Amino acid sequence: MAQYGRSDYWDERYTRDKEPFDWYQRWSGIKDVVTQHILPTNKILVLGCGNSRMSEEMFDDGFQNLTNIDISSVVIKDM
């Protein structure tokens, strides 16, 4: 588990596995809860975005002020 805090672990993983993966839920699974607390006009910071499609799906739903950050420079470059 300690490897999850290392950028080289994630760089290697995202180099090897290009398929999008959602660790928690897809946007459709949490949308009803999240939209009770944020508005499409809010600035949203997505921490540890990985290669999840959540930000893309949120953008398509009108949340267009998104900033994604991740420990892996590989996954950020692939965006």
N, C-alpha and C positions, 0 to 999 in steps of 0.2 A: 504494500500500500504506500510505502514511503516514496516509491518511484513516481507516484502521481504528482508530486510537488516539483518534479524535475523537468525542465523544458526539453532536454534531449530525449526523454521518454516520449513526450507528446510529438516532438518533431519527427521522430522515427515512426510513430504510430500513424500520423497523418500523411507521411510520405508513402507508407505501405498500404494504407486503407483510405481510399479517396471517397468512399460512399458516405453520404450524410448519415449522422447518427444523433438521435435525441436521447440524452441520458435520463431525463426526467419524464417529460411529456411533450407531445406535439402541441403547437399553439392551440389547436382545436380543443385539446384536453384541459387547458387552463384558462382559456380566453374568458369564460364567464366570470371567473374569480378575479382575474387580473383587471378586467375592464371596470370592475367596481371601485378600483383604486387609482387608475391612471386614465388620462384622456389622450386621444390621438395627437393633441398639440403639445403634450409633455415631452421633455427631453428624456430619453431612456438610455441608460447604460447597461449593456448586456455583458456581464462579467463571465469570463470563461466560456465564450460563445462556441468554441470548437467548430465543428463543421455541421452543426445543427441547422435545420431549415427554419427554426423559429423566427429569427429576425426577418427573413424573406417573407414568411407568412404574415407576420405582423405588419410589415411594410405594405403588402398587398391589401391588408385590412385597414389601411389609413394611418398607421403609426409610422410616420416618415422621418422622424427626428431621432434615429437610432444610432448609437455608437457601440461597436463591438470591440472587445479586447480579449486577448487570450495570451497565455504564457508561451504558446507556440508561434514563432514567426512563420513557420511553414504554412499553418492553416490560415493565418492572416493574409499572406501573399496569395494564397489560392482563392480568396474571396472575390 
